[in-house]
């Protein structure tokens, strides 16, 4: 108190300027003294200075002992900024000051405005929100102010009514303005403004006849202007009122003609009416022409805001008349007006939506860049026609519409134009979503046209997934402290994994697994296992197995455990632990909760069949290079693996090819059919090898040959079925270039496998014909050499030695005709390299020339 008395005495003696100088130099001894001084200046009417004094006081917002001072400080700061705005000419600078006033006023409202300032605080907050176009947010503080101080009703009611109208509550707006109009002490100017709000509410309610009656009955001679208003000011106010009335009359006529409720909230939205909802008068062309002429007159003669709204209304008229080009022209004119106000925002936003609807994404990008560039800062936003939240929502919807229409480039360009109005996070999220959808579409289109994806297309899709990952990762970094961090981080991880950029995903998986909720960690562990598997080293594969085993063990009921086992099996196979890999796959197939229709069950079946075949093939290679007794032992041990391999591969073919409704079976089912044929051929060797033993009888050898022939016939059936399918596919496509590369490779292998199997069955004439077909089909390609040698072997077994020798000599000629571009693929397609074929054929031709050597 002594300090405050001293301050008051000094103020009386030296004036406040001197006092303030002393204050700045000496600092008050307490926060209470400083705040008392600021409050004193506020009471004296110097709200700006009071705000600046309050800003210099440091108060702990969470300290309950200082809560009262914190509320007062926030109130004084907010009120001072509103005062600064009132002293500033209307425009972007004023909106910035009002924007800055809202946060301290809302903070003071949450704590409770200072005693005696509650009604004033709510009014100031409501006015700030209202003038920034946040009409829905302004309703509550306006109502609170009226409840506290009923004398404010006359001052606040018009703005409250317009706030209700613009926030989608026309009934309540009409009730509020009707109650306000009953005040007999309203000035003519206040009554005229109330009539405008009343008309707009009736129009928004679709009560067109009542609105028309009010427009007709409303007179500018509602009474004399207040004595405090000059004649020029009164004339200008009446002229503005007449212009607004003419604008509403034109809008009402359009609403009635097309059967659409209107009001200012409809101006930014150009919605074509459905045919059955045409108005009772119908869209009479002559009447619409009259409306258009009236709007053009307003556009030339009225003030800037009414002229701009007349252009927007004219755009709506053109749109409803089916003249979109003229509508776009009007909207563009409004968008480019100066200063950049709410009408320009509404027009520009609608222009963007119309351009996108007409598939003019490039022009929409230019309009969006202009619009966001003119705004430059959300604090300058004029929400008089379109609230900022709606502006953001509709621009995001525009980006999403471009994505749905496949114009991803334009969607990305608009998203990149978002900052600084919306902030970088939203821009990055939209950019990431667009790149991800673009990559998805790239692959989907390719898969619809062909069963495999061309290498160039796959690379393009990976580039787009990687761009999506980069955008999501950057957004996650900006959102580290927000709830969106973890979901955005996962979006980046998922995109990187689809891009096969696994190392980058590993970097993000570490924080993801640290912060993600436990129930969602399995997907992170699965992704981590995939990423380590992609590294390819033995150490990385072992780490993948450990991580995926943890996933299965720690989350035994999570559905992702099946996929974790599948990937763990693949990692185990990479490091040579085939037994463990096969056991994991068997667990997936034995688990009764995983249905055969599941992709994971299907892939587990295919992978198990492939791993079993690998084991069968390895045993066969070992047997081929072993001595007789060892060979019999190895092949006998292989019988169990062969039986399981055939059972699994045949089930895969039966389920996903023979039993599939797809026009073309999945790639892996074709591969399974081919491996089944190869396995049957290997199985055919076991009875023959067993029959070579010293203790076998003639009956045993006959049975062995019969069993071997049965296996070979099963292999032949698989080869023939697969070949017929692939040749049918080839006929449908018209040429080899349109078939996937793996199908062409399978067709080559089937043709030579079928010929080999016929030879092993000793159906030599059929085998010779099959080899001949291979030679003709792949003439001047490496596989022709296999066909020629096979054909020669058949001829030799048939006793046609001269023809066989001729075929060998032909092989040398064919080898010379095979272009050099095939040099790197000889070993991929045949048993030997080009050089080895050359040496082999020279040796064989040498034997033909000198049979005794």
Buried (B, 14 or more C-beta within 10 A) or exposed (E): EEBBEEBBEBBEEEEBEEBBEBBEEEEBEEBBBBBBBBBBBBEEEBBBBBBBBBBEBEBEEEEEEBBBBBBBBBBBBBBBBBBBBBEBEEEBBBBBBBBBBBEBBBBBBEBEBBEEBBBBBBBBBBBBBBBBBBBBBBBBBBBBBBEBBEEBBBBBBBBBBBBBBBBEBBEBBBBBBEEBBEEEEBBBBBBBBBBBBBBBBBBBBBBBEBBBEBBEEBEEEBEEBEEEBEEEEBEEBBBBBBBBBBBBBBBBBBBBBBBBBBBBBBBBBBEEBEEEEBBEEEBEEEBBEEBBEBBEEBBEEBEEBBBBBBBBBBBBBBBBBEBBEBBBBBBBBBBEBEEBBBBBBBBBBBBBBBBBBEEBBEBBBBBBBBBBEBBEEBBBBBBBBBBBEBBBEBBBEBBBBBBEBBBBBBBBBBBBBBBEBBEBBBBBBBBBBBBBBBBBBBBEEBEEEBBBBEEEBBEBBBBBBBBBBBBBBBBBBBBEEEEBBBEBBBBBBBBBBBBBBBEBBBBBBEBBBEEBEEEBBBBBBBBBBBBBBBBEEEEBBBBBBBBBBBBBEEBEEBEBBBBBBBBBBBBBBBBEBBEBBBBBBBBBBEEEEBEEEBEBBBBBBBBBBBBBBBBBBBBBEBBEEBEEEEBBBBBEEBBEBBEBBBEBBBBBBEBBBEEBEEEBBBBBBBBBBBBBBBBBBBBBBBBBBBBEEEEEEEEBBEBBBEBBBBBBBBBBBBBBBBBEBBEEBBEEBEEEEEBBEBBBBBBBBBBBBBBBBBBBBEBBEBBBBBBBBBBEBBBEBBBBBBBBBBBBBBBBBBEBEEBBBBBBBBBBEBBEEBEEEBEEEBEEBBEBBBEEBBEBBEEBBEEBEEEEE
